[in-house]
Structure formats: structure tokens, C-alpha cells
Amino acid sequence: MSKRVISTGGVPTTVATSSDLPVAATSSTAGIVKQMTFTAQLTAAPTQADFNALLTKLITSGQMASS
């Protein structure tokens, strides 16, 4: 974070600047991800469709790379 003087007394205060904003997460960089939509508990053995739906939600929310 950058330090800037924002008071008339000259006391430096730490404030966020545009370069301090969090970035989207990648496979090599920690960052911010969106919350995944709700997935209900299964009552039977998962199917391929159940698994693929979970993968799609993880990709859409940014928690998993698309390829």
C-alpha cells in the first residue's frame, strides 16, 4: 500500500490505491474468486452429469481453470 498525507497535520496514513486492489486468482497467483452457486447434497451415487455440473460451477466461479 502507498502512504499518502491526507491530514492537515501531515500525519501519513496508509490508504489503498488502484495498484493495491486484489486481482483475480490464477493457477500461479493467489487472488479473489467469486462464491460458487449452491449445490445440494446428493441422495444417491453421483452420476457423470452431477460431476460435470460441479466442475462447471467451479470453473464459472473462478475457483478452477477452464483448461
Secondary structure as UniProt FT lines:
FT   STRAND          2..5
FT   TURN            8..9
FT   STRAND          12..15
FT   HELIX           18..20
FT   HELIX           48..60
FT   TURN            61..62
//
